[in-house]
Amino acid sequence: MLTLFFVLICIVSVLIFLLAVPIEINYEFSNRFPKKSITKVRWFFGLVNFKIEGNARNIDLKPEIPKRKKAKKKHKTPSRYKTGAKIFLAIIRSNGFLKQSLKLLRDVLTVAEIKQLQAQLGFGLGDPADTGRFYGLMSSLFAFLYAIPRVNFAVTPLFDRSSFEAEIAAGLKIVPIRFFQAILRFVFSKACFRAFIAATKAIRS
């Protein structure tokens, strides 16, 4: 019995030690030309190094030209951007979610050492009114990001098309055990639960 207890203590101690070792992450992403997605990870004091490369999602930025067809009954099908925007708006409009998200961001930034963060983003929902409303709702978050040291952040609303464009370069160091604590507090918060219910209703509607 004592041997089993000792083994369990050793296993838990090793896990805590491993989760307490900082991880350095460098990430580059662009779905503009040239497209790229590169993640470099350095862990355990440089003994563990690996690199992950992938292709950024190919998004057609050209406006769609409707083709002429024979007269038929029109069935309006919402685009994937509008559907996603509807769900996203329902989430951020739910009571307390935006405040809880800002708290999560502050907690993550507290436990993470940001070496650099450069982000040039562009988004459009296909409808200028929806794009403007979304930009207005997110303005408080954008203002918070602008004030963070070592962060170069810019967002451009695209009123003429449905698209998401991004160029991101980030470098940070995190301690996993502290990072997980912040994530768990957010996931199990009342605001996150209300946002989940709001998203479910938006999908069904």
C-alpha positions as CSV (number, residue, x, y, z in Angstrom):
1,M,0.0,0.0,0.0
2,L,2.8,2.4,0.9
3,T,4.6,1.5,-2.3
4,L,1.6,2.3,-4.4
5,F,1.1,5.6,-2.6
6,F,4.8,6.5,-3.1
7,V,4.5,5.7,-6.8
8,L,1.4,7.9,-7.2
9,I,3.2,10.7,-5.4
10,C,6.2,10.4,-7.8
11,I,4.0,10.4,-10.9
12,V,2.1,13.5,-9.7
13,S,5.4,15.2,-8.8
14,V,6.8,14.5,-12.3
15,L,3.6,15.7,-14.0
16,I,3.7,19.0,-12.0
17,F,7.3,19.4,-12.8
18,L,6.8,18.9,-16.5
19,L,3.8,21.3,-16.6
20,A,5.9,23.9,-14.7
21,V,8.7,23.9,-17.4
22,P,8.2,26.9,-19.7
23,I,7.4,26.4,-23.4
24,E,8.6,28.8,-26.1
25,I,6.3,29.1,-29.1
26,N,6.9,31.0,-32.3
27,Y,4.1,31.2,-34.9
28,E,3.8,32.7,-38.4
29,F,0.6,32.6,-40.4
30,S,-0.7,34.3,-43.6
31,N,-3.6,33.4,-45.9
32,R,-2.5,36.2,-48.2
33,F,0.2,35.6,-50.8
34,P,2.6,34.0,-50.1
35,K,0.5,31.7,-47.9
36,K,2.1,30.0,-44.9
37,S,1.5,28.5,-41.5
38,I,4.6,27.7,-39.4
39,T,4.8,26.8,-35.7
40,K,8.1,26.3,-33.9
41,V,8.1,24.9,-30.3
42,R,11.0,24.8,-27.9
43,W,10.6,22.9,-24.6
44,F,12.4,21.4,-21.7
45,F,15.3,23.9,-21.8
46,G,15.9,23.4,-25.5
47,L,16.1,19.6,-25.3
48,V,12.8,19.3,-27.2
49,N,12.5,21.2,-30.5
50,F,10.0,20.7,-33.3
51,K,8.5,22.5,-36.2
52,I,5.1,22.2,-37.7
53,E,4.4,23.5,-41.2
54,G,1.1,23.6,-43.0
55,N,-0.8,25.4,-45.8
56,A,-2.9,28.4,-44.9
57,R,-6.5,28.1,-45.9
58,N,-7.1,29.2,-49.5
59,I,-9.9,31.8,-49.4
60,D,-11.0,33.3,-52.7
61,L,-11.0,37.1,-52.2
62,K,-12.7,37.8,-55.5
63,P,-16.4,38.8,-55.4
64,E,-18.7,36.1,-56.7
65,I,-20.3,36.8,-60.1
66,P,-23.8,35.4,-60.3
67,K,-24.5,33.2,-63.3
68,R,-27.7,33.6,-65.3
69,K,-30.0,30.7,-64.9
70,K,-33.5,29.8,-66.0
71,A,-36.2,31.3,-63.8
72,K,-36.8,29.1,-60.8
73,K,-38.1,29.6,-57.3
74,K,-35.5,31.3,-55.3
75,H,-34.4,29.6,-52.1
76,K,-32.2,31.9,-50.2
77,T,-29.4,30.0,-48.5
78,P,-27.3,32.0,-46.0
79,S,-23.6,31.9,-46.8
80,R,-21.2,30.2,-44.3
81,Y,-19.9,33.7,-43.4
82,K,-23.4,35.0,-42.4
83,T,-24.2,31.8,-40.5
84,G,-20.9,32.0,-38.6
85,A,-21.4,35.7,-38.0
86,K,-24.9,35.0,-36.6
87,I,-23.6,32.5,-34.2
88,F,-20.6,34.7,-33.2
89,L,-22.8,37.7,-32.6
90,A,-25.2,35.6,-30.4
91,I,-22.2,34.5,-28.4
92,I,-20.6,37.9,-27.8
93,R,-24.0,39.4,-27.1
94,S,-24.7,36.9,-24.3
95,N,-24.7,38.4,-20.8
96,G,-21.2,38.7,-19.4
97,F,-19.3,36.9,-22.2
98,L,-17.3,39.8,-23.5
99,K,-16.3,40.8,-20.0
100,Q,-15.3,37.3,-19.2
101,S,-13.3,37.0,-22.5
102,L,-11.4,40.2,-21.6
103,K,-10.7,38.7,-18.2
104,L,-9.4,35.5,-19.9
105,L,-7.2,37.6,-22.1
106,R,-5.8,39.5,-19.2
107,D,-5.1,36.2,-17.3
108,V,-3.4,34.7,-20.3
109,L,-1.3,37.8,-20.9
110,T,-0.4,37.7,-17.2
111,V,0.9,34.1,-17.3
112,A,2.4,34.4,-20.8
113,E,5.6,36.3,-21.6
114,I,4.9,37.9,-25.0
115,K,8.1,38.5,-27.0
116,Q,6.3,39.8,-30.0
117,L,2.8,39.9,-31.5
118,Q,2.1,41.4,-34.9
119,A,-1.3,40.9,-36.5
120,Q,-2.8,42.5,-39.6
121,L,-6.4,41.4,-39.9
122,G,-9.2,42.1,-42.4
123,F,-12.7,40.8,-42.3
124,G,-16.0,41.1,-44.1
125,L,-19.3,39.5,-43.6
126,G,-20.8,40.1,-47.0
127,D,-23.2,42.8,-45.8
128,P,-21.7,46.2,-45.0
129,A,-24.2,46.7,-42.1
130,D,-23.3,43.4,-40.5
131,T,-19.6,44.1,-40.9
132,G,-20.0,47.6,-39.3
133,R,-22.1,46.2,-36.4
134,F,-19.5,43.5,-35.7
135,Y,-16.6,45.9,-35.8
136,G,-18.5,48.2,-33.4
137,L,-19.1,45.3,-31.0
138,M,-15.5,44.3,-31.0
139,S,-14.1,47.8,-30.7
140,S,-13.6,47.5,-26.9
141,L,-11.5,44.4,-27.4
142,F,-9.5,46.1,-30.2
143,A,-8.8,49.1,-28.0
144,F,-7.5,46.7,-25.2
145,L,-5.2,45.0,-27.6
146,Y,-3.8,48.3,-29.0
147,A,-2.6,49.2,-25.5
148,I,-0.6,46.0,-24.9
149,P,3.2,46.5,-25.0
150,R,5.1,44.7,-27.8
151,V,1.8,44.2,-29.7
152,N,1.3,45.6,-33.2
153,F,-2.4,45.0,-33.9
154,A,-4.5,46.4,-36.8
155,V,-8.0,45.4,-38.0
156,T,-9.5,46.6,-41.2
157,P,-13.2,46.0,-42.0
158,L,-13.9,44.8,-45.5
159,F,-17.2,46.2,-46.6
160,D,-17.1,44.9,-50.2
161,R,-16.8,41.1,-49.7
162,S,-17.2,38.1,-47.4
163,S,-13.7,37.3,-46.4
164,F,-11.2,36.9,-43.6
165,E,-7.6,37.8,-44.2
166,A,-4.8,37.5,-41.7
167,E,-1.0,38.0,-41.3
168,I,0.2,37.0,-37.9
169,A,3.7,36.7,-36.3
170,A,3.8,35.8,-32.6
171,G,6.5,34.7,-30.1
172,L,5.7,33.9,-26.5
173,K,6.8,31.8,-23.5
174,I,4.2,30.1,-21.3
175,V,4.1,27.9,-18.2
176,P,1.5,25.2,-19.0
177,I,0.2,24.7,-15.5
178,R,-0.6,28.4,-15.0
179,F,-2.1,28.6,-18.5
180,F,-4.5,25.7,-17.9
181,Q,-5.8,27.4,-14.7
182,A,-6.8,30.5,-16.7
183,I,-8.5,28.4,-19.4
184,L,-10.4,26.3,-16.9
185,R,-11.7,29.3,-15.0
186,F,-13.1,30.7,-18.3
187,V,-14.6,27.4,-19.6
188,F,-16.5,26.7,-16.4
189,S,-17.7,30.3,-15.9
190,K,-21.4,31.2,-16.0
191,A,-20.8,33.6,-18.9
192,C,-19.3,30.8,-21.0
193,F,-22.3,28.5,-20.2
194,R,-24.7,31.3,-21.2
195,A,-22.7,31.8,-24.5
196,F,-23.0,28.1,-25.2
197,I,-26.8,28.2,-24.8
198,A,-27.0,31.4,-27.0
199,A,-24.9,29.7,-29.8
200,T,-27.1,26.6,-29.6
201,K,-30.2,28.7,-30.1
202,A,-28.6,30.6,-33.0
203,I,-27.8,27.3,-34.8
204,R,-31.3,26.0,-34.4
205,S,-33.0,29.2,-35.5
